[in-house]
Amino acid sequence: MDLRRINKNISKSVSVLFLSVSICISMSAFVVAGITAVSAPVLSPAAPSPGEYVNVSWNYTCDYGPEPERYFLALYDQCTIPATGGGSDTAMHVLVGDACVEPTPGACLSCVSGPGCDGIPTPTSAGTWSYTKPVKMPSTLIPGYTYYIVAGMASYGVYMNPDLTVTKQSCVPFTVPLTAPYIKLNKVAEGTTGSVGTKVLFTIYYDAGNVHNFRITDAVDSRYIINTVYNGGTFSGQNITWTINTGYITSPVTGSVSFLATINSGSVGDNIPNIAAGSATELAGENSNNAAVAIGKPGLSIDKSASAAIADTGDTVTFYMQYINQGTTLVEYENFENGSVPVGWTSSGGTWTVNSGRLEQTGTTGYQSLMDSTMTPLHDGIYIADVYIPSSNTAHLDAVLHFIQVDGSNFYMARINASDNKLYLDSVVGGTQQIGQVSVANPHGLDILQDTWYTMKIQVCGSSIKMKVWPSGDNEYPAWDFNGSDSGIPGNGIFGFQSNEGPQQYDNMKIFSLTASTNPRIFDTVPVGIDYIGCAGGISCSKADTMINWTVGSTCAGAEAVSWYGKVTASCGMSISNVAGIDSDDSPPPVISNSVVVDLCVCTPTFI
């Protein structure tokens, strides 16, 4: 089990470090030696920090000698590795392999490529011996959490699928030192563009450790009306407070809080700021980033980079501009915390209920859907929802989202399946089904599991359809798992859920419309010291005097890039810097990029 899972559930998680295996064999007499004791493991330092090297020393007794010895060390969340070996826990984070063990894929604890066999020096006789092994602690160890280093030895190999073949084992506990008190907040406005009357969902992601009485507060700008505060928060006037923990947080805690607000005033071009603050007994005023929302703006942004920070005269340098020229506006949000199926939603059958803030379909027959019939039909947009396939679902083992459902005979489906670990794009066009023909296996290397929450995201722009899926609560992957096109359903439609002959659960539905810019374009100036050669990207690009211009199409709220390149003509010792910009025919002024600097150059001194 990967240590990343400890971050999700530290009371159950295991990350195991296997270094080698123990065998005691007397080849001359064909007598199998035995390990009769493993004892007194000691760590130095006694309380290692994440990523730190530690010496593990222990004693072992072999009743025959001289024999070659092997061993394993395991980082575990309990003192003894169970005899069953944990079964599926063989998917472990191995830092050192043991090439001396016969490989048995999926069974041998240490059969991986690595630095090779790390055998204990052959003892000169039977008896008790000592060994010390330096190992590096995983960087994902949790401060304040107690782990165990288990030293184990056995004749022949050590296996854990399904049974652990270890003769003797012993452990030493250690508690990871606490970090200095800290609070980190990252605030997200889910929807970068708004107008008077539209809603914005704000989510504040937090990470805190070694603090007492942790709270989050938010003084919301008066141009918002606070609609609903989630996650146990309360508000008075424009001030929201979440009490995360009234006691002592030792091991770091992570999570999020959110609230929904409506823009009630403002002019086109306004940027409404929003900054949250975290506080504790030890800390005060730990601010988040500014999650600003623009009124009426298309959400222009641009970031510039260069192929080299240092160049010599005569080198060719390429400049890149990554940009977005389309904003997003939240048009639908439902987290089912009101305890009932939203009024006005339409079901084709089945048993749809809300339980503990989650939408459920508990029927086991038929292909039943529940649609948000109250929403304004949409085509181009972003569709997001959390999905869950219960282990009681034994029919199709999948979860399905409907999007752009024009009617019962025309709609798309995004589907994940736990039986084949695939993400599917299905469709029904004119009543004709196209099921299972477009898919992505193991998106981002992910295994789709039952009883696990996943977030599915779909982006539609014209005939372009992109999809991705990731474990809920994890950071969203930057890349798309599926990037294709389909023009079978050009009309506008609604969004909803489907259950295929088995129970399902859904949560956190978010739908965003796209706010396009008018005639978007990018510009950059060729700086003194570089001779322009050419440009690329966008619909077209050209140079007039020292100005390079790109005509660009819609980015569909994602990021695209353009570039230009030239030869350095400046003399050694100079610095070349410049900025780019993005503009449109809309009222906001151009947005200017960061400044990029290329230094000239690494010079070789001439001695006279």
C-alpha positions as CSV (number, residue, x, y, z in Angstrom):
1,M,0.0,0.0,0.0
2,D,1.5,3.4,-1.0
3,L,2.2,5.9,1.8
4,R,0.0,8.4,-0.1
5,R,-3.0,6.4,1.3
6,I,-1.8,7.3,4.8
7,N,-2.7,10.9,4.1
8,K,-6.2,9.8,3.5
9,N,-6.7,7.5,6.5
10,I,-3.7,7.4,8.8
11,S,-5.4,4.9,11.1
12,K,-5.4,2.2,8.5
13,S,-2.7,3.0,6.0
14,V,0.5,1.1,5.5
15,S,3.6,1.9,3.5
16,V,6.1,-0.9,3.5
17,L,9.8,-0.8,2.8
18,F,11.3,-4.1,1.9
19,L,15.0,-4.4,1.7
20,S,15.9,-8.1,1.5
21,V,15.0,-11.7,2.5
22,S,16.7,-14.2,4.8
23,I,17.8,-17.7,4.0
24,C,20.0,-20.0,6.1
25,I,21.1,-23.1,4.2
26,S,24.1,-25.4,4.7
27,M,24.8,-26.6,1.2
28,S,27.6,-28.9,2.2
29,A,25.5,-31.0,4.5
30,F,22.2,-30.2,2.9
31,V,20.9,-29.2,6.3
32,V,18.4,-26.4,6.3
33,A,19.3,-23.8,8.9
34,G,16.8,-21.9,10.9
35,I,16.4,-18.4,12.3
36,T,15.5,-18.9,15.9
37,A,15.3,-15.3,17.1
38,V,15.2,-11.7,15.8
39,S,15.5,-9.1,18.5
40,A,16.5,-5.6,19.7
41,P,16.0,-3.5,16.7
42,V,17.3,0.0,17.3
43,L,17.1,3.2,15.2
44,S,19.7,5.9,14.9
45,P,18.4,8.6,15.1
46,A,15.6,7.3,17.2
47,A,13.0,9.6,15.8
48,P,13.8,10.1,12.1
49,S,12.1,12.8,10.0
50,P,10.5,12.4,6.6
51,G,13.2,11.8,4.0
52,E,15.9,11.3,6.6
53,Y,18.4,8.4,6.5
54,V,18.4,6.1,9.5
55,N,20.5,3.2,10.6
56,V,18.5,0.1,11.6
57,S,20.4,-2.3,13.8
58,W,19.1,-5.6,15.1
59,N,20.3,-9.0,16.5
60,Y,19.5,-12.4,15.0
61,T,20.2,-16.0,15.9
62,C,20.8,-18.8,13.4
63,D,21.1,-22.4,14.7
64,Y,23.5,-23.5,12.0
65,G,26.5,-21.9,10.6
66,P,28.2,-20.7,8.6
67,E,25.3,-19.9,6.4
68,P,24.5,-16.9,4.2
69,E,21.7,-14.7,5.7
70,R,19.1,-12.4,4.3
71,Y,16.4,-10.3,5.9
72,F,13.6,-7.8,5.4
73,L,12.8,-4.5,7.0
74,A,9.3,-3.1,6.9
75,L,7.8,0.3,7.7
76,Y,4.4,-0.6,9.1
77,D,1.6,0.9,11.2
78,Q,1.7,-1.9,13.8
79,C,4.4,-4.0,15.5
80,T,3.8,-7.3,13.8
81,I,3.2,-8.1,10.2
82,P,0.2,-10.5,10.2
83,A,0.6,-14.1,9.1
84,T,-1.8,-13.5,6.3
85,G,0.6,-11.0,4.9
86,G,-2.1,-8.5,4.1
87,G,-3.1,-10.1,0.8
88,S,-3.6,-7.1,-1.4
89,D,-1.1,-5.1,0.6
90,T,1.6,-6.6,-1.7
91,A,1.4,-3.3,-3.7
92,M,4.1,-1.7,-1.7
93,H,6.6,1.2,-1.9
94,V,9.9,-0.8,-2.3
95,L,13.0,1.2,-1.9
96,V,15.6,-1.5,-2.1
97,G,15.1,-4.8,-4.0
98,D,16.8,-8.2,-3.5
99,A,17.9,-9.7,-6.7
100,C,18.9,-12.9,-4.9
101,V,15.3,-14.0,-4.4
102,E,13.6,-16.1,-7.1
103,P,11.1,-13.7,-8.6
104,T,7.5,-14.6,-8.2
105,P,5.4,-11.7,-9.6
106,G,2.8,-10.4,-7.3
107,A,4.0,-12.6,-4.4
108,C,7.6,-11.9,-3.4
109,L,8.0,-9.0,-1.1
110,S,11.3,-7.9,-2.6
111,C,11.3,-9.1,-6.2
112,V,11.8,-5.7,-7.9
113,S,14.6,-4.2,-9.9
114,G,16.9,-2.3,-7.6
115,P,20.5,-2.1,-6.3
116,G,20.6,-5.9,-6.2
117,C,21.2,-8.5,-3.5
118,D,21.9,-7.0,-0.1
119,G,22.9,-10.1,1.9
120,I,24.1,-10.1,5.5
121,P,27.8,-11.2,5.7
122,T,28.0,-14.9,6.3
123,P,28.4,-15.6,10.0
124,T,31.4,-17.8,11.0
125,S,29.3,-20.0,13.2
126,A,25.9,-20.6,14.6
127,G,24.9,-18.1,17.3
128,T,23.7,-14.5,17.7
129,W,24.9,-11.9,15.4
130,S,24.2,-8.2,14.7
131,Y,23.6,-6.2,11.5
132,T,23.1,-2.6,10.7
133,K,21.4,-1.3,7.5
134,P,21.1,2.4,6.5
135,V,17.7,3.2,4.9
136,K,15.9,6.3,3.9
137,M,12.6,7.2,5.4
138,P,9.8,8.0,2.9
139,S,9.2,11.7,2.5
140,T,5.5,11.1,3.0
141,L,5.8,10.1,6.7
142,I,3.2,12.0,8.8
143,P,4.6,14.3,11.6
144,G,3.2,13.2,15.0
145,Y,2.3,9.7,13.8
146,T,3.8,6.6,15.3
147,Y,5.2,4.0,12.9
148,Y,7.0,0.7,13.4
149,I,10.2,-0.6,11.8
150,V,9.8,-4.4,11.7
151,A,12.9,-6.6,11.2
152,G,12.1,-10.1,10.0
153,M,14.1,-13.1,8.9
154,A,13.2,-16.5,7.5
155,S,14.7,-19.5,5.6
156,Y,14.3,-19.3,1.8
157,G,12.2,-16.4,0.6
158,V,9.8,-14.1,2.3
159,Y,6.4,-13.8,0.7
160,M,3.1,-12.2,1.4
161,N,0.5,-13.5,-1.1
162,P,-1.5,-14.7,0.6
163,D,0.6,-15.9,3.6
164,L,3.7,-14.3,5.1
165,T,6.6,-16.8,5.3
166,V,8.6,-15.2,8.1
167,T,10.2,-17.2,10.9
168,K,10.9,-14.5,13.4
169,Q,10.3,-10.8,13.5
170,S,10.7,-7.9,16.0
171,C,9.9,-4.2,15.9
172,V,10.9,-0.8,17.2
173,P,8.4,2.1,17.3
174,F,9.1,5.7,16.5
175,T,7.1,8.9,16.3
176,V,7.8,11.3,13.5
177,P,8.9,14.7,15.0
178,L,6.3,17.5,14.7
179,T,6.9,20.3,12.3
180,A,6.8,23.9,13.4
181,P,3.2,25.2,13.7
182,Y,1.8,26.1,10.3
183,I,-1.4,26.9,8.4
184,K,-1.7,26.8,4.7
185,L,-4.8,28.0,2.8
186,N,-5.6,27.8,-0.9
187,K,-8.8,29.5,-2.0
188,V,-10.5,28.8,-5.3
189,A,-13.4,30.7,-6.9
190,E,-15.1,28.0,-8.9
191,G,-16.0,30.3,-11.8
192,T,-13.6,33.0,-12.8
193,T,-16.2,35.2,-14.5
194,G,-19.6,36.5,-13.2
195,S,-22.3,39.1,-13.6
196,V,-24.8,40.6,-11.3
197,G,-27.2,37.7,-10.3
198,T,-24.8,34.8,-11.0
199,K,-23.5,32.6,-8.2
200,V,-19.9,31.8,-7.2
201,L,-18.8,28.7,-5.2
202,F,-15.8,29.4,-3.1
203,T,-13.7,26.5,-1.7
204,I,-10.9,27.0,0.8
205,Y,-8.5,24.1,1.0
206,Y,-6.5,23.9,4.2
207,D,-3.5,22.1,5.6
208,A,-2.4,22.7,9.2
209,G,-0.3,21.0,11.8
210,N,1.0,21.4,15.4
211,V,-1.5,24.1,16.3
212,H,-4.3,24.6,18.8
213,N,-7.8,26.1,18.2
214,F,-7.6,26.2,14.4
215,R,-10.2,28.4,12.7
216,I,-10.8,29.8,9.2
217,T,-12.5,33.2,8.7
218,D,-13.6,35.0,5.6
219,A,-14.7,38.6,5.3
220,V,-16.8,38.5,2.2
221,D,-16.9,41.6,-0.1
222,S,-20.2,43.5,0.1
223,R,-20.8,42.9,-3.6
224,Y,-21.7,39.4,-2.7
225,I,-24.8,38.0,-1.0
226,I,-23.9,34.9,1.1
227,N,-26.4,32.2,0.2
228,T,-25.2,29.1,2.0
229,V,-22.2,28.2,4.2
230,Y,-21.2,24.6,4.2
231,N,-19.0,22.3,6.3
232,G,-20.3,23.6,9.6
233,G,-19.5,27.2,9.1
234,T,-21.6,30.1,10.4
235,F,-21.9,33.7,9.3
236,S,-22.9,37.1,10.7
237,G,-23.3,39.8,8.1
238,Q,-20.5,39.4,5.6
239,N,-18.2,37.4,8.0
240,I,-17.9,33.6,7.9
241,T,-16.2,31.5,10.5
242,W,-15.4,27.8,10.4
243,T,-14.1,26.2,13.6
244,I,-12.0,23.3,12.3
245,N,-10.6,22.0,15.7
246,T,-11.0,23.4,19.2
247,G,-8.2,21.2,20.5
248,Y,-4.6,20.3,19.5
249,I,-3.8,19.3,16.0
250,T,-0.6,17.2,16.0
251,S,-0.4,15.3,12.8
252,P,-1.3,17.5,9.8
253,V,-4.9,17.7,8.9
254,T,-6.1,18.6,5.4
255,G,-9.6,19.3,4.1
256,S,-11.8,22.0,2.6
257,V,-14.7,24.3,3.5
258,S,-16.9,26.2,1.1
259,F,-19.7,28.7,0.7
260,L,-22.0,29.8,-2.1
261,A,-22.6,33.5,-2.9
262,T,-24.4,35.6,-5.4
263,I,-23.0,38.7,-7.0
264,N,-25.4,41.5,-6.2
265,S,-23.6,44.6,-7.6
266,G,-20.7,45.7,-9.7
267,S,-19.7,47.0,-13.1
268,V,-18.2,45.3,-16.1
269,G,-14.5,45.2,-15.6
270,D,-14.6,45.0,-11.8
271,N,-12.4,42.4,-10.0
272,I,-14.0,41.4,-6.7
273,P,-11.4,40.2,-4.3
274,N,-11.8,37.4,-1.7
275,I,-9.2,36.4,0.8
276,A,-9.6,33.9,3.7
277,A,-7.5,33.8,6.8
278,G,-6.5,31.0,9.1
279,S,-5.7,31.4,12.8
280,A,-4.7,29.3,15.8
281,T,-3.3,29.9,19.3
282,E,0.2,29.8,17.8
283,L,-0.5,31.7,14.6
284,A,-2.7,34.6,13.4
285,G,-3.5,36.1,10.0
286,E,-2.3,33.3,7.8
287,N,-4.0,34.5,4.6
288,S,-5.0,32.6,1.6
289,N,-4.4,33.7,-2.0
290,N,-6.8,36.2,-3.5
291,A,-9.6,34.2,-5.3
292,A,-10.9,37.2,-7.4
293,V,-13.8,37.0,-9.7
294,A,-14.1,39.4,-12.7
295,I,-17.5,40.9,-13.7
296,G,-18.2,40.5,-17.4
297,K,-14.6,39.7,-18.3
298,P,-13.7,36.7,-20.4
299,G,-11.0,35.6,-18.0
300,L,-7.9,36.6,-20.0
301,S,-4.5,35.4,-18.6
302,I,-1.0,34.9,-20.0
303,D,2.2,33.5,-18.7
304,K,5.6,33.8,-20.5
305,S,8.7,31.6,-20.4
306,A,11.9,31.2,-22.3
307,S,13.8,28.1,-23.5
308,A,16.9,29.3,-21.6
309,A,17.7,31.7,-18.8
310,I,21.3,32.0,-19.9
311,A,22.4,32.2,-23.5
312,D,25.5,33.0,-25.5
313,T,25.8,35.3,-28.5
314,G,24.6,33.4,-31.6
315,D,22.3,31.0,-29.7
316,T,18.7,30.6,-30.7
317,V,16.2,31.3,-27.9
318,T,12.4,30.4,-28.0
319,F,9.8,32.4,-26.1
320,Y,6.5,30.7,-25.1
321,M,3.2,32.3,-24.1
322,Q,0.7,30.1,-22.4
323,Y,-2.7,31.8,-22.3
324,I,-6.4,31.5,-21.5
325,N,-9.0,33.7,-23.2
326,Q,-12.2,32.2,-21.9
327,G,-13.7,32.4,-18.4
328,T,-16.1,30.2,-16.6
329,T,-19.3,31.0,-14.8
330,L,-21.0,28.7,-12.3
331,V,-24.6,28.0,-13.5
332,E,-25.5,24.9,-11.4
333,Y,-24.3,23.6,-8.1
334,E,-25.8,20.8,-5.9
335,N,-24.2,19.0,-3.0
336,F,-27.4,17.4,-1.7
337,E,-26.9,18.7,1.8
338,N,-30.6,19.7,2.1
339,G,-31.4,16.0,2.5
340,S,-33.8,15.5,-0.4
341,V,-33.8,15.1,-4.2
342,P,-34.0,18.6,-5.6
343,V,-37.4,19.8,-6.5
344,G,-38.1,19.7,-10.3
345,W,-35.6,17.0,-11.1
346,T,-37.0,14.2,-13.3
347,S,-36.5,10.5,-12.9
348,S,-37.0,7.8,-15.5
349,G,-37.5,5.3,-12.6
350,G,-35.6,3.6,-9.8
351,T,-35.3,4.6,-6.2
352,W,-33.6,7.9,-5.9
353,T,-33.0,9.3,-2.4
354,V,-30.6,11.6,-0.5
355,N,-28.7,10.0,2.4
356,S,-26.1,11.7,4.5
357,G,-25.7,14.4,1.9
358,R,-25.2,12.1,-1.0
359,L,-27.6,11.2,-3.9
360,E,-28.3,7.5,-4.0
361,Q,-30.0,5.1,-6.4
362,T,-30.7,1.8,-4.6
363,G,-32.6,-0.2,-7.2
364,T,-31.0,-3.2,-8.9
365,T,-33.0,-3.4,-12.1
366,G,-33.2,-1.3,-15.2
367,Y,-31.3,1.6,-16.5
368,Q,-32.6,4.5,-14.5
369,S,-31.7,8.2,-14.8
370,L,-32.3,11.3,-12.7
371,M,-32.0,14.6,-14.6
372,D,-31.7,18.2,-13.6
373,S,-34.7,19.4,-15.5
374,T,-34.6,22.8,-13.8
375,M,-31.3,23.9,-15.4
376,T,-31.1,26.1,-18.5
377,P,-30.0,23.7,-21.3
378,L,-26.3,24.1,-22.2
379,H,-23.8,22.8,-24.7
380,D,-20.4,24.4,-24.3
381,G,-19.4,24.1,-20.7
382,I,-17.7,22.2,-17.9
383,Y,-19.5,19.4,-16.1
384,I,-18.2,18.0,-12.8
385,A,-19.5,15.4,-10.3
386,D,-18.3,12.9,-7.7
387,V,-19.3,9.3,-8.4
388,Y,-19.2,6.1,-6.2
389,I,-19.7,2.5,-7.2
390,P,-20.8,0.5,-4.1
391,S,-19.5,-3.1,-3.7
392,S,-23.1,-4.2,-3.7
393,N,-23.2,-3.2,-7.4
394,T,-22.5,-6.5,-9.1
395,A,-24.2,-6.1,-12.4
396,H,-22.2,-3.6,-14.5
397,L,-19.8,-2.1,-11.9
398,D,-20.0,1.4,-13.4
399,A,-21.1,5.0,-12.8
400,V,-22.6,7.1,-15.5
401,L,-23.1,10.9,-16.0
402,H,-25.5,12.2,-18.7
403,F,-24.6,15.5,-20.3
404,I,-26.1,17.6,-23.1
405,Q,-29.3,15.5,-22.9
406,V,-31.5,17.2,-25.5
407,D,-34.2,14.5,-25.0
408,G,-34.4,10.8,-24.2
409,S,-33.1,9.9,-27.7
410,N,-30.1,12.3,-27.8
411,F,-27.5,12.6,-25.1
412,Y,-23.8,11.8,-24.2
413,M,-22.6,9.7,-21.3
414,A,-19.3,9.8,-19.4
415,R,-18.8,6.4,-17.7
416,I,-16.2,4.8,-15.5
417,N,-16.1,1.0,-15.1
418,A,-14.6,-0.9,-12.2
419,S,-14.6,-4.3,-14.1
420,D,-12.2,-3.2,-16.9
421,N,-10.7,0.1,-15.4
422,K,-11.8,2.2,-18.3
423,L,-13.2,5.7,-18.8
424,Y,-15.8,5.7,-21.6
425,L,-17.5,8.3,-23.8
426,D,-20.9,6.8,-24.9
427,S,-23.7,8.4,-26.8
428,V,-27.3,8.0,-27.9
429,V,-28.0,9.9,-31.1
430,G,-31.4,9.7,-32.7
431,G,-32.2,6.8,-30.5
432,T,-29.2,4.8,-31.8
433,Q,-26.8,3.8,-29.0
434,Q,-23.0,4.0,-29.4
435,I,-21.8,2.2,-26.2
436,G,-18.3,1.1,-25.4
437,Q,-16.7,2.2,-28.6
438,V,-14.6,5.1,-27.3
439,S,-12.6,4.5,-24.1
440,V,-9.4,5.1,-22.2
441,A,-7.9,2.3,-20.2
442,N,-6.5,3.0,-16.7
443,P,-6.8,6.8,-17.0
444,H,-3.6,8.3,-15.5
445,G,-2.6,4.8,-14.5
446,L,-5.7,4.7,-12.3
447,D,-7.4,1.5,-11.2
448,I,-11.2,2.1,-10.9
449,L,-12.2,0.6,-7.6
450,Q,-15.6,0.0,-5.9
451,D,-16.4,1.7,-2.6
452,T,-14.1,4.7,-3.7
453,W,-15.1,8.2,-4.5
454,Y,-13.9,9.6,-7.9
455,T,-14.4,13.0,-9.5
456,M,-15.3,13.1,-13.2
457,K,-14.8,16.2,-15.2
458,I,-16.1,16.9,-18.8
459,Q,-15.4,19.9,-20.9
460,V,-17.3,20.6,-24.1
461,C,-16.5,23.3,-26.6
462,G,-18.0,23.0,-30.0
463,S,-17.3,19.5,-31.2
464,S,-14.4,19.1,-28.8
465,I,-15.0,16.8,-25.8
466,K,-12.4,16.3,-23.1
467,M,-12.8,14.0,-20.0
468,K,-10.8,13.1,-17.0
469,V,-11.2,11.2,-13.7
470,W,-9.2,11.2,-10.4
471,P,-9.7,10.1,-6.8
472,S,-12.0,12.7,-5.0
473,G,-9.9,14.8,-2.6
474,D,-6.7,14.4,-4.6
475,N,-5.3,17.3,-6.6
476,E,-6.8,17.4,-10.1
477,Y,-4.4,16.1,-12.8
478,P,-3.5,18.9,-15.3
479,A,-3.8,16.7,-18.4
480,W,-7.0,15.3,-19.9
481,D,-7.5,11.5,-20.0
482,F,-9.6,11.8,-23.2
483,N,-9.3,14.5,-25.8
484,G,-11.5,14.0,-28.9
485,S,-14.4,15.3,-30.9
486,D,-17.9,14.4,-31.7
487,S,-20.6,16.5,-33.4
488,G,-23.4,14.1,-33.1
489,I,-25.4,16.3,-30.6
490,P,-25.1,20.0,-31.6
491,G,-28.1,21.2,-29.5
492,N,-28.3,22.3,-25.9
493,G,-29.1,19.8,-23.2
494,I,-29.4,19.1,-19.5
495,F,-27.2,17.1,-17.0
496,G,-27.9,14.2,-14.8
497,F,-27.1,10.7,-13.5
498,Q,-27.8,7.1,-14.5
499,S,-27.7,3.8,-12.7
500,N,-27.2,0.6,-14.7
501,E,-28.9,-2.3,-12.9
502,G,-27.2,-1.6,-9.6
503,P,-26.9,0.9,-6.8
504,Q,-25.0,4.2,-7.2
505,Q,-24.0,7.3,-5.3
506,Y,-23.3,10.8,-6.5
507,D,-22.3,14.1,-5.0
508,N,-21.0,17.7,-5.6
509,M,-22.5,18.5,-9.1
510,K,-21.0,21.6,-10.6
511,I,-21.8,23.0,-14.1
512,F,-20.0,26.0,-15.6
513,S,-20.8,27.9,-18.8
514,L,-18.0,29.4,-20.8
515,T,-17.5,33.2,-21.2
516,A,-15.8,33.8,-24.5
517,S,-13.7,36.8,-25.4
518,T,-14.3,38.7,-28.6
519,N,-11.5,38.7,-31.2
520,P,-8.8,37.5,-28.8
521,R,-5.2,38.2,-29.8
522,I,-1.7,38.0,-28.3
523,F,1.2,40.4,-28.8
524,D,4.9,40.5,-28.0
525,T,7.7,42.8,-28.8
526,V,11.1,41.6,-30.1
527,P,13.6,43.0,-27.7
528,V,16.9,44.7,-28.6
529,G,19.6,42.1,-28.8
530,I,17.6,39.3,-30.5
531,D,17.0,39.0,-34.3
532,Y,13.5,37.6,-35.0
533,I,13.4,34.3,-37.0
534,G,9.8,33.0,-36.8
535,C,6.6,32.4,-34.8
536,A,4.2,29.6,-34.3
537,G,0.8,28.8,-32.8
538,G,-2.7,30.3,-32.9
539,I,-4.7,30.7,-36.0
540,S,-2.1,32.9,-37.6
541,C,1.0,34.9,-36.5
542,S,2.9,37.7,-38.2
543,K,5.5,40.4,-37.4
544,A,5.3,44.1,-38.2
545,D,8.3,46.2,-37.2
546,T,9.2,44.9,-33.8
547,M,5.7,43.7,-32.8
548,I,4.6,40.1,-33.2
549,N,0.9,39.4,-33.3
550,W,-1.1,36.2,-33.0
551,T,-4.8,35.7,-33.9
552,V,-6.0,33.0,-31.5
553,G,-9.2,31.0,-31.3
554,S,-11.1,30.0,-28.2
555,T,-9.2,28.1,-25.5
556,C,-12.4,26.6,-24.1
557,A,-11.4,27.7,-20.6
558,G,-8.2,25.6,-20.9
559,A,-4.7,26.7,-21.6
560,E,-3.1,27.0,-25.1
561,A,0.3,28.2,-26.2
562,V,2.0,30.3,-28.9
563,S,5.7,30.9,-29.4
564,W,8.4,32.8,-31.3
565,Y,12.1,32.4,-31.7
566,G,15.2,34.4,-32.6
567,K,19.0,34.5,-32.6
568,V,20.9,36.3,-29.8
569,T,23.0,39.2,-31.2
570,A,23.6,41.1,-27.9
571,S,27.0,41.2,-26.4
572,C,28.1,39.2,-23.5
573,G,27.2,40.7,-20.1
574,M,23.8,42.1,-21.2
575,S,20.4,41.0,-19.9
576,I,17.4,40.8,-22.3
577,S,14.0,41.2,-20.7
578,N,10.5,41.7,-22.1
579,V,6.8,40.9,-21.5
580,A,3.9,39.8,-23.7
581,G,0.2,40.5,-23.5
582,I,-3.3,39.3,-24.4
583,D,-6.2,41.5,-25.5
584,S,-9.7,41.4,-27.0
585,D,-12.4,43.7,-28.3
586,D,-14.1,43.5,-24.9
587,S,-14.0,46.3,-22.3
588,P,-11.2,45.0,-20.0
589,P,-7.8,46.4,-20.8
590,P,-5.0,44.1,-22.1
591,V,-3.5,41.6,-19.6
592,I,0.3,41.7,-19.4
593,S,2.4,38.7,-18.7
594,N,5.3,38.2,-16.3
595,S,8.7,39.5,-17.3
596,V,11.2,37.0,-18.8
597,V,14.9,37.7,-18.5
598,V,17.7,36.0,-20.5
599,D,21.2,36.8,-19.2
600,L,24.2,36.9,-21.6
601,C,26.3,34.9,-21.0
602,V,28.7,32.6,-19.3
603,C,32.0,34.2,-20.4
604,T,35.5,32.8,-20.4
605,P,38.0,35.5,-19.3
606,T,40.9,36.2,-21.6
607,F,44.2,36.6,-19.8
608,I,46.9,38.9,-21.3
